[in-house]
Amino acid sequence: MKGDRSPSEDIEIIIRFCNSIESAMEHFGKDEEDFLGSELYQNSCCFALLQIGEAVKRLPKEVTARYPDIEWSDIAGMRDFIVHSYRKTSMHRVWIAMTKEVPSLRSKCETILTAQLKSTMPK
C-alpha cells in the first residue's frame, strides 16, 4: 500500500532484494545452467524479483519521474508476469533480468539513496 513507507525505504528494499539475488547466485552458481537446473534457485530469485516489483509499485510518481533512465514500468511488469503467468514464465528471461538488469538497478538505486541523503543533510 502506498504511503506505508517512505520512498527511501522502498529504494532500500529494492537494493536489499537485488543483493539477495546476488547472494543466491553466489550460493547456487553463476551459470544459467545452474539456475535452470534448480527449482529452489528459480523460486528464490523469482521471489526477490516479486519483492523488487512490489517496492517499485509503491514508489510515488514524483520519484519515478525524477529517474526516467530506470525502466520502472518494465520492472513492475516483470513482477506482474511472474505472479500471473508463473508456469509460463521464461526462466531464461528471468536469468537475463538477474544478471544484466538487477546489478544496474541496484547501482542506480544506491545513487538515488546517496542523493536523497545529501539533500536531507543540514547545510
N, C-alpha and C positions, 0 to 999 in steps of 0.2 A: 504494500500500500504506500503510495507516495506520501511524503510528509512524516513518515515514521523515523526516518534517518536523515541526517544532513547529506548533501551531495558528497562531501568529503568522505563520509563513512561508506557510501556506496562505491566510491572510487577505491577505497581501501579494500572493500570486499572483492572488487574485480581483481585487484592486484593479488590478494590472498589466493583466489582460485586459479589465477594464472600460475602462481607459484606451486599450487597443488598439482597442476598438470605437469609442470617441470619435475616435481618430486616423483610423480608416477612414472615419468619417463626414466628417471634415474633408477627407480626400483624395478620396473618391469623390462626395460630395454629401450633403446633409442632407434630401433629399426621398425619400419612399418610392418614387417612380418611378425615381429614380437606383438605388436598391437593387434593385428588381425587375428592372431592365434590365441588371444586371451580374452575371454568374455569379461573377466574381472577387470582387466586393464581398460577395456572399452567402457564398461559401466562406470568405472572411477572417473574417467576423463569426460564422459558424457554428462555425468552429474556436475562436474566442475563447470562445463560449458553452460549447463542449465542455470547454475547459480550466477555465472557471469551475465547471462542474458537477462535474468531477473533483476540484477542490480542495474543494468543498463536501462531497463524499462522504468525503473524508479527515478532515474535522473530527470530533473526538470529540463524542459526545452531550452531554457536560458543557458544551461550548462552545455548541452549537446550542440547548440547553435554556435557557441564560442569555439568549438573544436570540430569544424567540418571535415578535417582531414581524417577523422576516425569514422569508420562506417558503422555508426550506431544502429541504423536500421537493419543492416546485414547481421550484426551480432544478435539483435533481438530476434531476427528471422531464423537464425540458426537454432536458437532456443525453441522457438515455436515448431520448427521442423522436427527436432528431436522429440519433443513432447508429443506431437500429434501424429508423427509418422515413424515412430521408433523402429518398427520392424523393417521399414523401407529405407531407413537412414543409411546412406553410403558411408561406411566406416573409412573408406579411402578419403572422402571429403572431410570427415572429422579429423583424420590424421593430418591433412593439409592445414586445416584450421589450427590444430595443436602446434604444428612445427613451424608454420610460416606466419600465421596471423596473431596467435597468442603472445609470442615474445614481443612483437611490435606494439600490441595493445598494452602490455604491461609497461613497456618503456614510456609510451605516451601518457599513460595514467600516472606514472611516477612523476613525470614532468608537470602534469596538472596539479598534483598534490603539492609539489615544491612551489609552484606559482601561487597556489592558494595560501600556503604558509607565509610566503613573503608578503602577500597582500594583507594579511591579518596581523603581522608583527607591528608593534609600536615603532614609530619613527624616532 
